[in-house]
Each structure stands twice: as C-alpha cells, then as structure tokens.
Amino acid sequence: MPDTLPDRLSTDPSSPYFNEDLLQRGIGIRFRGQEKTNVEEYCVSEGWVRVSLGKAVDRRGRPLTMKLTGPVEPYLRDEPK
C-alpha cells in the first residue's frame, strides 16, 4: 500500500470514496491545526471535513454531520509494514 493518502476519503461504506484497507491502517486528520477525531469524510483539494454531531443519527441510522471548511491535513497514524 502506498504512503500517499487520497484527496477524498469517507468512513461510510456506501460512499464511492470509502477505502476499508486504508481506514484500518489508521488515518489522523488535522483541521485548522487541531486534531479531529470525529471526522466522517474529508476532501483536501476543496478544503472541507464532515464531522459527526455527537450521537445523533438520521432515520437510516447514519450519524448527522456538519460540513466545516478550512485547511485539511490527513496523515497515517501507524508505520507502514
């Protein structure tokens, strides 16, 4: 697996930007210089993240999200094997 991260990544299995192998390795997100742990999806080129809003879910059981704009810096949390 390469050490370059995709421009866009989602934790939702129904999304075309979902990548299970990469998510299992562990992805960290720095947004506006702060570490975010509740990111559901990000896009580096467009400069936004979708963060979950607590434990609230929609009628299909997916977390409710809010889109925040600003500089996004994804990184791998573990070392490559």
C-alpha positions as CSV (number, residue, x, y, z in Angstrom):
1,M,0.0,0.0,0.0
2,P,1.4,3.4,-0.9
3,D,2.0,6.0,1.8
4,T,0.1,8.7,-0.2
5,L,-3.4,9.4,1.0
6,P,-6.3,10.0,-1.3
7,D,-7.6,13.5,-1.9
8,R,-11.0,12.4,-0.5
9,L,-11.9,9.7,1.9
10,S,-15.1,8.6,3.7
11,T,-15.9,6.2,6.6
12,D,-19.4,5.4,5.1
13,P,-19.3,2.0,3.3
14,S,-21.9,3.1,0.8
15,S,-19.7,6.1,-0.4
16,P,-17.6,5.8,-3.5
17,Y,-14.7,7.3,-1.5
18,F,-14.7,4.5,1.1
19,N,-11.4,2.6,1.4
20,E,-11.5,-0.1,4.2
21,D,-7.9,-1.1,3.9
22,L,-6.7,2.5,4.4
23,L,-9.1,3.2,7.3
24,Q,-7.9,0.0,9.1
25,R,-4.3,1.4,9.0
26,G,-5.5,4.5,10.8
27,I,-5.9,8.0,9.4
28,G,-5.5,11.1,11.5
29,I,-6.9,14.5,10.5
30,R,-5.6,17.9,11.4
31,F,-8.2,20.6,10.6
32,R,-7.2,24.2,11.1
33,G,-4.2,23.0,13.1
34,Q,-6.2,20.9,15.6
35,E,-6.5,17.1,15.8
36,K,-10.1,16.0,15.0
37,T,-11.3,12.5,16.0
38,N,-14.9,12.8,14.8
39,V,-14.3,13.2,11.0
40,E,-16.7,11.2,8.8
41,E,-15.3,12.4,5.5
42,Y,-12.7,14.8,4.2
43,C,-11.6,16.5,0.9
44,V,-8.1,18.1,0.8
45,S,-8.5,19.9,-2.6
46,E,-11.8,21.5,-1.7
47,G,-10.7,22.2,1.9
48,W,-13.6,20.7,4.0
49,V,-14.4,18.0,6.5
50,R,-17.7,16.5,7.6
51,V,-17.8,15.9,11.4
52,S,-20.4,13.9,13.3
53,L,-22.6,15.8,15.7
54,G,-22.4,13.7,18.9
55,K,-24.6,10.6,19.0
56,A,-27.4,12.0,16.8
57,V,-28.4,9.8,13.9
58,D,-30.7,10.2,11.0
59,R,-33.7,7.9,10.3
60,R,-31.4,5.4,8.5
61,G,-29.0,5.1,11.4
62,R,-26.2,7.2,9.9
63,P,-24.6,9.9,12.0
64,L,-25.7,13.5,11.5
65,T,-22.9,15.6,10.1
66,M,-21.8,19.2,9.7
67,K,-19.5,20.4,6.9
68,L,-16.6,22.7,8.1
69,T,-14.3,24.5,5.7
70,G,-10.6,25.2,6.2
71,P,-7.2,23.6,5.6
72,V,-7.2,19.8,6.0
73,E,-4.1,17.7,6.7
74,P,-4.6,13.9,6.7
75,Y,-1.8,11.6,7.9
76,L,-1.2,7.9,8.6
77,R,-1.2,7.1,12.3
78,D,0.8,3.9,12.1
79,E,4.1,3.0,10.3
80,P,3.9,1.0,7.0
81,K,4.5,-2.7,7.2
